[in-house]
Amino acid sequence: MNIKNHFTKREFLLGAAGLSSMTLSGCATRTMLPEPIVLKSKIEPTELFYVNQYGPLYEEKFPIPAVDLKKVDKQFYRQKVDYFSEEEIGTVIVDTQNFYLYLIEGNGRAMRYGVGLGRAGFEWSGRARIGWKQEWPKWTPPAEMIVRQPELEPYSAANGGMPPGIANPLGARALYIFQGKVDTLYRLHGSPEYWSIGKAVSSGCVRLMNQDIIDLYGRVRTHSTILVI
């Protein structure tokens, strides 16, 4: 339901009565205007902003459901913050200590996203570049992961990987990190498991809520610098 357009039955009837009064008295010498009706939302403006920001995305190739914001700490919601950096505009900085990703906007500001980190997310750090971007990517678990989890064999490289979809571990978008021409196997990607944001999870690299990876994907250019600290 669209919260902005939601009225109670009483409010609707009051509004209809006021409109009727204005219409009937339109030709009279003296027009009696109804007192204005003030609609009070039960949701604070800031909270409403985030409800809309993390609402469902029906237009996607695979429709994305809304995020249950009660399961994500507010500090990890996407937001503009003060953040001084000498890195150039467009640089991505992943702060693995605090589970944040920053996109540098300049003038001491950045867009900040909450992230979840898997084992691979802690294993690599340094400076690299975003070598490739893909919408609704396939997922191919590495051989060492298949050794640990044999049930993933159907999604091996030899078997073509897991097709894209809402349950795919890479989510709606993926950014592939390269050093020179070498794939680091480090990924920034979406995830349907939004409740894992701000936490260390069992596997994967750097995960964002699907709504956030879509936003980041649209802002970041291929070959942009990424710094993982």
Disulfide bonds with the S-S distance in Angstrom:
none
